[in-house]
């Protein structure tokens, strides 16, 4: 059975963080579903294009509201300040997070996106990392700077654009195993 991972994109997401995760997890054999986190304007619009913080447009596979959360093994959030604010504003995302967290499924966020996890009540007392300065907005004393990727239980966090590929390979090792992630690193010339 293939591993199914949702990458949730909201307007203003960080490009490198999204593409690195989508690419590496698909190469690893995961079924990656790219979902557009709806905004108020999407009620009358069936457009699946999501624009990044620098104007790169990605066509999502479906809207977040159309995703069957029961089949998901995990969910990943790229950062980007505007994207994170849009993740925070999504009540449907909060419901998805609560369901996945209750089942102990992987919840991963990079850069500013751990702030969205905190605002949705997911990041409480776990060890975490994020983009420097974002930790000041998260009421959790467990902020760590000694690693680019931190896992505490089902929660995985990372620091920012420069750590995106490391984050993606870490996720691959969690979802498909260390050996497959190692083989993938070699294929992609990651030393």
Wavefront OBJ file of the C-alpha trace (Angstrom):
o trace
v 0.000 0.000 0.000
v 1.400 3.383 -0.997
v 1.994 6.090 1.545
v -0.343 9.048 1.026
v 0.916 12.518 1.973
v -0.934 15.805 1.663
v 1.043 18.971 0.906
v -1.205 21.898 1.795
v -0.568 25.080 -0.178
v -2.060 28.435 0.734
v -1.580 31.647 -1.231
v 1.850 33.041 -0.397
v 3.617 29.714 0.271
v 7.424 29.484 0.054
v 8.396 27.925 -3.287
v 11.555 25.998 -2.428
v 9.986 24.438 0.653
v 6.951 23.220 -1.302
v 8.699 21.936 -4.425
v 11.484 20.148 -2.513
v 8.990 18.151 -0.460
v 6.672 17.361 -3.382
v 9.566 16.265 -5.609
v 11.458 14.144 -3.081
v 8.359 12.391 -1.739
v 7.113 11.584 -5.259
v 10.545 10.224 -6.205
v 10.372 8.110 -3.039
v 7.130 6.553 -4.267
v 4.677 8.390 -2.038
v 1.261 9.386 -3.336
v 1.585 13.156 -2.868
v -1.656 15.118 -2.992
v -1.174 18.846 -3.479
v -4.185 20.592 -1.989
v -5.170 24.226 -2.223
v -6.172 25.660 1.125
v -9.287 27.602 0.260
v -9.750 31.257 0.997
v -13.021 33.174 1.166
v -12.601 34.121 -2.506
v -12.569 30.471 -3.593
v -16.243 29.963 -2.792
v -17.206 31.193 -6.248
v -13.985 30.120 -7.949
v -13.073 26.569 -8.985
v -9.508 27.597 -9.860
v -6.882 25.267 -8.395
v -3.944 27.599 -9.059
v -2.049 28.603 -5.917
v 0.353 31.540 -6.140
v 3.545 31.529 -4.088
v 5.098 34.463 -2.281
v 7.231 35.278 -5.348
v 4.475 34.781 -7.929
v 5.198 31.165 -8.936
v 1.916 29.433 -9.745
v 1.277 25.780 -8.983
v -1.840 23.891 -9.982
v -3.074 21.879 -7.009
v -4.625 18.440 -7.424
v -7.734 19.419 -5.468
v -9.122 21.726 -2.829
v -8.387 20.835 0.795
v -12.128 20.391 1.392
v -12.181 17.571 -1.216
v -9.414 15.510 0.416
v -10.357 12.285 2.209
v -8.334 12.638 5.409
v -8.959 9.031 6.423
v -6.449 7.781 3.837
v -3.632 10.193 4.742
v -0.416 9.070 6.389
v 0.736 12.643 6.867
v 0.436 16.309 6.023
v 3.190 18.823 5.220
v 3.140 22.632 5.298
v 5.665 24.830 3.521
v 6.235 28.213 5.116
v 6.183 31.698 3.705
v 4.763 34.492 5.849
v 1.621 35.170 3.780
v 1.090 31.436 3.253
v 1.325 30.822 6.984
v -1.202 33.568 7.718
v -3.584 31.923 5.221
v -3.035 28.522 6.864
v -3.902 30.088 10.225
v -7.097 31.607 8.787
v -8.396 28.245 7.511
v -10.991 26.625 9.763
v -11.190 23.569 7.483
v -7.456 23.066 7.959
v -7.908 23.086 11.729
v -10.392 20.193 11.407
v -7.995 18.192 9.216
v -5.129 18.755 11.654
v -7.203 17.685 14.638
v -8.252 14.448 12.891
v -4.716 13.567 11.791
v -3.192 14.452 15.154
v -5.747 12.309 17.020
v -4.636 9.350 14.859
v -0.938 10.066 15.434
v -0.305 10.744 11.745
v 2.759 12.747 10.709
v 2.292 16.523 10.794
v 5.245 18.423 9.340
v 5.911 22.147 8.953
v 8.880 24.239 7.894
v 9.933 27.884 8.240
v 7.028 30.031 9.487
v 4.449 27.214 9.199
v 5.003 25.855 12.747
v 3.206 29.047 13.814
v 0.086 27.748 12.031
v 0.383 24.467 13.953
v 0.576 26.423 17.204
v -2.409 28.625 16.303
v -4.447 25.503 15.452
v -3.614 23.923 18.823
v -1.260 21.213 17.529
v 2.180 22.494 18.593
v 1.843 22.635 22.372
v 4.703 21.183 24.403
v 6.693 19.353 21.732
v 10.264 20.166 20.796
v 10.317 22.123 17.533
v 12.324 24.384 15.287
v 11.299 27.074 12.814
v 12.527 30.148 10.997
v 14.461 32.319 13.486
v 12.183 34.960 15.083
v 8.982 32.956 14.505
v 9.599 31.100 17.791
v 8.869 34.355 19.645
v 5.259 34.110 18.406
v 4.873 30.505 19.603
v 4.140 30.058 23.295
v 6.208 26.898 23.702
v 9.576 26.867 25.523
v 10.747 23.767 23.605
v 12.275 25.706 20.663
v 15.539 24.095 19.512
v 18.329 25.498 17.340
v 20.719 22.544 17.440
v 19.242 20.720 14.432
v 17.750 21.690 11.071
v 15.000 19.096 11.456
v 13.360 18.161 14.765
v 10.928 15.305 15.343
v 8.941 14.986 18.549
v 6.340 12.243 18.333
v 4.287 12.709 15.167
v 5.392 16.345 14.747
v 8.310 17.188 12.430
v 9.566 20.761 11.968
v 12.377 22.457 10.084
v 13.995 25.892 9.844
v 13.598 27.380 6.354
v 14.445 27.439 2.640
v 18.067 26.340 3.074
v 16.928 23.262 5.052
v 14.095 22.303 2.665
v 15.927 19.444 0.954
v 17.160 18.032 4.268
v 13.570 18.272 5.558
v 12.251 16.492 2.448
v 14.747 13.614 2.781
v 13.965 13.295 6.480
v 10.265 13.005 5.609
v 11.096 10.387 2.972
v 12.980 8.334 5.587
v 9.961 8.517 7.897
v 7.411 7.598 5.215
v 9.313 4.991 3.150
v 12.309 4.046 5.268
v 15.908 5.065 5.761
v 17.264 2.736 3.058
v 14.991 4.127 0.315
v 15.809 7.699 1.388
v 19.534 6.868 1.257
v 19.190 5.419 -2.261
v 17.260 8.505 -3.340
v 19.950 10.814 -1.950
v 22.576 8.943 -3.958
v 20.452 9.153 -7.147
v 20.008 12.899 -6.642
v 23.735 13.405 -5.879
v 23.153 14.558 -2.315
v 26.362 13.757 -0.498
l 1 2 3 4 5 6 7 8 9 10 11 12 13 14 15 16 17 18 19 20 21 22 23 24 25 26 27 28 29 30 31 32 33 34 35 36 37 38 39 40 41 42 43 44 45 46 47 48 49 50 51 52 53 54 55 56 57 58 59 60 61 62 63 64 65 66 67 68 69 70 71 72 73 74 75 76 77 78 79 80 81 82 83 84 85 86 87 88 89 90 91 92 93 94 95 96 97 98 99 100 101 102 103 104 105 106 107 108 109 110 111 112 113 114 115 116 117 118 119 120 121 122 123 124 125 126 127 128 129 130 131 132 133 134 135 136 137 138 139 140 141 142 143 144 145 146 147 148 149 150 151 152 153 154 155 156 157 158 159 160 161 162 163 164 165 166 167 168 169 170 171 172 173 174 175 176 177 178 179 180 181 182 183 184 185 186 187 188 189 190 191
